Amino acid sequence: MSKLAAQDKFLDLSDYGRTFGKFLANQLKNTRFTPIHVTLLFGVSGLIAIYCILEGSYFWAGFFIVLKSGIDAADGELARLKNTPSYTGRYLDSVFDIILNFLFLMTICYVSQTSIWMTFLAFIGIQLQGTLYNYYYVILRNKSVGGDTTSKIFEYKSPRALPGETQKSVDILFTIYTIVYGTFDKIIHLLDKEAYKVKTFPNWFMTLVSIYGLGFQLLIIAVLLPMGLIEFIIPFFIFFTLMIFVIIGIRKTFFKV
């Protein structure tokens, strides 16, 4: 099932791993591999990339970062193929993402000898960027006819467990999810409180917003590393965060409630 109706589909610059994700999911659909196993696998790919950065193997670091994005797309695809959606998988995926983002930046900080405070600022910036993308994307998905509604615009309480998962695991992961993402969600909602009232977003606008998707963020890192520009990664993401105000300004100016 597509996450969006046909008229709402847009060129998602952060979703370049989808083709590989679909291929991998199709190879695994008749095996004992579950979407959770695939989520764990993209975590392994991310850790290998971190090891490569520490070893100075920047080409391979970039390769495993891009591979991580492809595998990341496969868990959701496999869940749809096996008809086994789960909140456990969704929250685990998001928790793994934020942990790996933090480790990527801390590793880059260590190798490039960048200021730890600039690195924390870049991490906050990356999370705010991703949160803005997810905020608008989830709004679009929830309003799209026949679109995916597993993700909610506002999540205040743990959802009821789906078949095949326990309520306890959902509750635990939901709590962790709200702890690590809650502040970023509140900041973005504060900056654009009325966005959820907009009927829809045009395709070109969502393509613009997709530069803040996790896949595109990781692609930037994967490109800068083998180019020998590791010392520019942290400052870039700090500067890149300023685009948040431009994108929100466009939304408020052209797509009013």
C-alpha positions in Angstrom: 0.0 0.0 0.0 1.3 3.4 -1.0 1.7 6.0 1.8 0.2 8.6 -0.5 -2.6 8.9 -3.1 -1.4 9.2 -6.7 -2.1 13.0 -6.9 -0.1 13.6 -3.7 3.1 11.7 -4.7 6.2 13.9 -5.0 9.8 13.5 -5.9 11.3 12.7 -2.5 15.0 13.6 -2.6 15.6 11.7 0.7 14.0 8.5 -0.6 16.6 7.4 -3.1 17.0 4.1 -1.2 13.5 3.0 -2.0 14.3 1.0 -5.1 16.9 -1.0 -3.3 14.6 -1.3 -0.3 11.9 -2.8 -2.4 14.3 -5.2 -4.0 15.6 -6.3 -0.6 12.1 -6.7 0.8 11.1 -8.8 -2.2 14.1 -11.1 -1.6 13.1 -11.5 2.1 9.3 -11.8 1.8 9.3 -15.6 1.8 11.9 -16.0 4.4 11.9 -15.9 8.2 13.3 -12.4 8.2 11.0 -9.9 9.8 11.0 -6.1 9.5 12.6 -5.9 12.9 15.5 -8.0 11.6 15.9 -5.5 8.7 15.9 -2.6 11.2 18.7 -4.2 13.1 20.6 -4.7 9.9 20.5 -1.1 9.0 21.9 -0.4 12.5 24.8 -2.7 11.7 25.4 -0.9 8.4 25.5 2.4 10.3 28.0 1.1 12.9 30.3 -0.2 10.1 30.2 3.3 8.5 31.3 4.7 11.9 34.1 2.3 12.1 35.2 3.2 8.6 35.2 6.9 9.5 37.5 6.2 12.5 39.8 4.2 10.2 39.9 7.0 7.7 38.2 4.9 5.0 35.9 7.6 3.9 34.8 6.0 0.6 33.6 2.9 2.4 32.1 5.0 5.1 30.0 6.8 2.5 29.1 3.5 0.9 27.7 2.0 4.2 25.9 5.2 5.0 24.1 5.1 1.7 23.5 1.3 2.2 22.0 2.1 5.5 19.5 4.3 3.8 18.6 1.6 1.4 18.1 -1.0 4.1 16.2 1.5 6.2 13.6 1.7 3.4 13.3 -2.1 3.3 11.8 -2.7 6.8 8.6 -0.8 6.0 8.4 -2.4 2.5 8.8 -5.8 4.1 6.1 -5.0 6.6 3.7 -4.1 3.8 4.6 -7.2 1.8 4.0 -9.5 4.8 1.1 -7.4 6.0 2.7 -7.2 9.4 2.6 -3.5 10.3 3.7 -2.7 13.8 4.3 0.2 16.1 7.2 -1.6 17.6 9.0 -1.6 14.3 8.1 2.0 13.6 9.4 3.4 17.0 12.5 1.1 17.0 13.4 2.4 13.5 13.1 6.0 14.7 15.1 5.4 17.9 17.9 3.7 15.9 17.9 6.7 13.5 18.5 9.3 16.2 21.1 7.1 18.0 23.0 6.6 14.7 22.7 10.4 13.8 24.3 11.2 17.2 27.1 8.7 16.8 27.8 9.8 13.2 28.3 13.4 14.3 30.3 12.5 17.4 32.6 10.4 15.3 33.0 13.2 12.7 33.6 15.6 15.6 36.4 13.3 17.0 38.1 12.7 13.7 37.9 16.3 12.4 38.6 17.8 15.9 35.5 20.0 15.6 34.2 21.7 18.7 31.9 19.5 20.8 29.5 22.4 21.2 29.3 23.0 17.5 28.6 19.3 17.1 25.8 19.3 19.6 24.4 22.3 17.8 24.6 20.5 14.5 22.9 17.4 16.0 20.0 19.6 17.3 19.8 21.2 13.8 19.7 17.8 12.0 16.9 16.6 14.3 14.9 19.8 13.8 15.4 19.5 10.0 14.2 15.9 10.0 11.3 16.8 12.3 10.1 19.6 10.0 10.1 17.1 7.1 8.3 14.5 9.0 5.7 17.0 10.3 4.7 18.1 6.8 4.9 14.6 5.4 2.8 13.0 8.1 0.2 15.8 7.6 0.1 15.1 3.9 -0.1 11.3 4.5 -3.0 11.7 6.9 -4.9 14.0 4.6 -4.2 11.9 1.4 -7.1 9.8 0.3 -6.1 6.2 1.0 -2.8 7.3 2.4 -0.9 5.7 5.3 -2.1 6.7 8.8 0.2 4.6 11.0 2.0 7.8 11.9 0.0 10.5 13.6 0.5 14.3 13.5 0.3 14.6 17.2 1.2 11.6 19.5 0.2 12.1 23.1 -0.3 8.5 24.2 0.9 5.0 23.3 -1.2 3.4 20.5 -3.0 0.1 20.9 -0.7 -2.7 19.9 -1.3 -4.3 16.5 -1.6 -8.1 15.9 1.8 -9.8 16.4 3.2 -7.3 18.9 2.8 -6.8 22.7 1.3 -3.7 24.3 4.3 -3.7 26.7 6.9 -3.4 23.9 4.8 -0.7 22.2 4.5 1.3 25.4 8.2 1.1 26.2 9.3 2.1 22.7 6.7 4.9 22.6 8.0 6.3 25.9 11.6 6.2 24.5 10.4 7.8 21.3 8.6 10.6 23.0 11.7 11.3 25.2 14.2 11.6 22.3 11.9 13.3 19.8 9.3 15.1 22.0 11.3 18.4 22.4 12.0 18.6 18.6 8.3 17.9 17.8 7.2 20.7 20.2 9.7 23.2 18.7 8.6 22.6 15.1 4.9 22.7 16.1 5.5 26.0 17.9 7.1 27.4 14.8 4.2 26.3 12.5 1.2 25.6 14.7 -1.4 25.9 11.9 0.3 23.6 9.3 -2.0 20.7 10.1 -5.0 22.8 9.1 -3.8 23.2 5.5 -5.8 21.0 3.1 -2.7 19.7 1.2 0.8 20.7 0.1 1.8 20.9 -3.6 4.3 18.4 -4.9 7.0 21.0 -5.5 6.8 22.2 -1.9 7.2 18.6 -0.5 10.2 18.0 -2.9 11.8 21.1 -1.4 11.1 20.0 2.1 12.6 16.6 1.4 16.1 18.1 1.5 15.6 17.8 5.2 14.7 14.1 5.1 17.1 11.7 6.8 18.2 10.0 3.6 19.2 13.3 2.0 21.1 14.4 5.1 23.0 11.1 5.1 23.7 11.5 1.4 25.3 14.9 2.0 27.6 13.3 4.6 28.3 10.3 2.3 29.4 12.7 -0.4 31.5 15.1 1.7 33.5 12.3 3.4 35.3 10.9 0.3 35.7 14.5 -1.0 38.0 15.1 2.0 35.6 17.7 3.4 35.0 16.1 6.8 35.8 19.3 8.7 32.9 21.1 6.8 30.2 18.6 7.7 29.4 20.0 11.2 29.4 23.7 10.1 27.3 22.8 7.0 24.4 21.3 9.1 24.4 24.3 11.4 24.1 26.6 8.5 21.6 24.3 6.7 19.3 24.5 9.7 18.6 28.2 8.9 16.6 27.0 5.9 13.9 25.9 8.3 12.7 29.5 8.6 12.7 29.9 4.8 10.6 26.7 4.3 8.1 27.6 7.1 7.9 31.2 5.7 7.0 29.7 2.3 4.3 27.5 3.9 2.8 30.4 5.8 2.9 32.8 2.8 1.6 30.6 0.0 -0.4 27.8 1.8 -2.5 29.6 4.3 -5.2 28.0 6.4 
